[in-house]
Amino acid sequence: MTQEPESCDSLYLFESVEQCLEHTRKLISNARRKLYILSHQLDPLIYDRDDIASELSQFARRARDCQVHILVRDTADMLERGHRLARLHQRLPSKIQLRKLALEPNNQQMGFIAADRNLLVYKNDDTQPAGFANYRAAPEVKNLTEEYQRIWQHAVAEPGLQLLSL
């Protein structure tokens, strides 16, 4: 069960994959326009799942201005075994964009999914399932998305994920 601090009804601490997954689903379902994902390898226990791929696909198709931006540090595992979000990116490249990091964020260990201006699921160490979800995180989301945009400008497309059309 997710721990809820008494002082804040929008901040939830989590310590397991199941809890992280619960908050990731909730964030995607509450997102309206923009989703930003930063991850080391797009953790397969969270992101390489039919339900998450389906929710992201629904989100991306919801409206013309819905966008998903995904930054990944290491794409080798995704390319070797395949990944649902990589396939989703290939099917909807104008709505779901996936790039490989060329610049490192200030906190090189973090991973997060943020949406719009106030929704955040954050892990200080992306290789661990512990972190927090905050559904009223406007200052944090603003700082993270500003850094994200700076990094996004230097990120590169992963050639192994590009589809060749004949």
Secondary structure, 3 states (H helix, E strand, C coil): CCECCCCCCCEEEECCHHHHHHHHHHHHHHCCCEEEEEECCCCCCCCCCHHHHHHHHHHHHHCCCCEEEEEECCCHHHHHHCCHHHHHHHHCCCCEEEEECCCCCCCCCCEEEEECCCEEEEECCCCCCCEEEECCCHHHHHHHHHHHHHHHHHCEECHHHCCCCC
